[in-house]
């Protein structure tokens, strides 16, 4: 077996892992190995609309699915995760949302020093190169990640925004700035017509560094743990076994699905569960794989008269698709250059709330199966609670690293989630029936106006909702006294030296919106802490 030695090993080259590798190798002082189980790239990752081609593509996607539960009406819910350099940042919908100040202040109040909003804001600013008219004191312009305002525009968006104003929503200057509340076009990780994944923004600029080794198609099978210390990793490339040893630390950045699975395969987790799988126990850590959270969203749909020509169901029909391709080629705009949900509203579903507790997002077309264009003309909108309280788990089901883990979401198990889901759906209906949309959003196709009581709306949600692909929390950050915490405030795995986790799995709670931006922030902050400790 080939064995090599590095100062740092990063397992996973996704949203967080790419940032960790970029920053650790930046000075040239340390040797860094980054391992990615997936491929180098895929042709569809460059084009923004490519997310629709990758959401069910095994060449770039782990294609996980959840176990049936009551909240999903006994269905298995697809759980797409990126399986290539850049991870899910290479297949996601490219919407950039940091979250609210309260999200990070809650993390700090839970005992995680250094994670308040005032602590993480400088990291957010340092990681981005923002182009737009935002709140200047909150934005960065010199970071690796290129963030832009949406290039989408037109009468359909104007009408929905005006409808939002008619029901009392403001229009914030910058929802990633001083205040999140209101209806506004999405900020995106798109620049000059191409996806700004962490593979493109972090790994590509660092490829020529002699101290950085990027190894794709490398499945990390287990961590090497001896005497309470992580010494390195074992991995395979094209079936051949390799071993890499570490001088300083191993950083697990495999994501909310794969990070807890790797810890369990390495003997770190719930002892009785590991013994049942025939895995030698190195450390009994109760929280590994627990605290799974995600955003669970019903997709509501309205008919738009095709003669208005307002939706991409009309604009991209027949030869219209050629027109859209030409528009993208010459202007970087249109269907091919679009984020998954170009318009969104952060809302308070009831009086008395200090900040938004739900989000609504619009796609300017009727979505068919696997995010394709339906034949009919219309608008699709999703809504979900921002800080879901329903929790589930992810656990290995076999000692074989190629066997997918078991994913249990327990959607809608928390009363707050049920309440806010219904309130969000009713708020969305108010917008879509406001005067500005009269004659535009003519009929509610799904769930339909006949489904109106709280019970009916929840039953329909259980049978039809999907996640918005934001799993977090399965290696929860918390103080040593918290029996379910997996890592401490510096992301060190409790009870194991030389091992940290840095990705969405460490989030104690969900952030208010899409989780890609905070995941990259976690990678950036982890690298800072690693370099501080090494110094």
Secondary structure, 3 states (H helix, E strand, C coil): CEEEEEEEEEECCCHHHHHHHHHHHCCCCCCEEEECCCECCCHHHCEHHHHHHHCCCCCCECCEECCCCHHHCCCCCEECCECECCHHHHCCCCECCCCCHHHHHHHHHCCCCCCCHHHHHHHHHHHEEEECCCCHHHCCECCCEEEEECCCCCHHHHHHHHHHHHCCCCCCCCCCCCCCCEEEECEECEECCEECCHHHHHHHHHCCCCCEEEECCEEEEEEEEECCEEEEEEEEECCEEEEEEEEEEEEECCHHHHHHHHHHHCCEECHHHHHHCCCCCCEECCCCCEEEECCEEEEEEEECCHHHCCCHHHHCCCCHHHHHHHHHHHHCCCHHHCCCCCEEEEECCCCCCCCCCEEEEEECCCECHHHCECCCCEEEEEEEECCCCCCEEEECCCCCCCCCCEEECCCCCCHHHHHHHHHHHHHHHHHHCCHHHCCCCCEEEECCCCCCCHHHHHHHHHHHCEECCCCECCCCECCCCCCCCCECCCCEECCCECEEECCHHHCCCCCCCCCHHHHHHHHHHHHHHHHHHHC
